[in-house]
Amino acid sequence: MPRRRLIAHPRLVVILGLAVVLTGCTTGSVGSATQNPGALKVVATTTVLADMVHQVGGDNVSVTSLVPKGGVVETFDPSPRDIATLSDADLIVMNGLGLDSWLDPVVASAAANVPVVKLGEDLTGVDYISGENGEAVNPHLWLDVEYARRYAERIAAELAKASPSHADAFRAGGAAYETRLDDLDAWVRGQVATIPSENRKLVSFHEAFPYFAKAYGLEIVGSVVAVPGQDPSAGEVAALVDAIKRSGAKAVFTEAGFNPDLSRAIADEAGVKVESNLYNDSLGDPPLDTYEGLIRWDVEKVVAALGGRG
């Protein structure tokens, strides 16, 4: 996986100065409303993680996502308002594993006293997947619903630590959410099982689905781009087209938030169809406004495109 871009020091200094002025301003980030004035203020890097926090914490948390709905987490650049929001938080929730490392220097400078949890790092029971040629660990653990369940367990523990007076409620919320995720995981397995075994091959836009594929018995044939925002070379495109033809893959999947033109061109050259708009790092409009909705959407798209019976 690619190394993530960090904020340049001069830019950070300017932002921090502006953040002081904007501390009282309303943030433009995605958040969940709460009627509880004593709610724990949580800032998450993505809408997916923010939803998980909300599902566990309920009305006892007020959670904000820095990266807005439809945003690209890998290239996100926090604004002065975002930094003001961080400095006022009770807890910061990141994925870690390089996905959102742009936040590390901001936290160190503007929110050094705020507890930070990196949900994907040092997670018990996880079989981490590295990129080709010894590249960094792939960070997209949550697309395996069992690993998302482990995120929920960690979220409940961290919320309880940050607000002991609500610890029982957080543990109960976490347990209820984990039960739903167990049911979701079973549903995914049942859906994928309807895909003919010879069709269980996935061509994604970027390298976001290895945990999903491994958990549910799919083969990753390749990805259109290795790094969002960097087009592949002509040789890499030719190699992917050849791999698609040799593998017998039935479709190339595009992802929401990225231009689908290159994926369509590769699919045309390989003689397969294009299936649009898988989601991974970001939520969308209903029914894609929760993590559970995201998983159901993606699975239904994959199953239909690969000849399963959804």
Helices and strands as residue ranges (DSSP letters): H 9-21, E 30-31, E 40-44, H 47-57, G 58-60, E 61-65, G 73-75, H 80-87, E 91-94, H 103-110, E 116-118, G 132-134, G 141-143, H 145-162, G 164-166, H 167-192, G 197-199, E 201-204, H 210-216, E 219-223, H 234-247, E 251-255, H 261-270, E 273-278, H 291-305
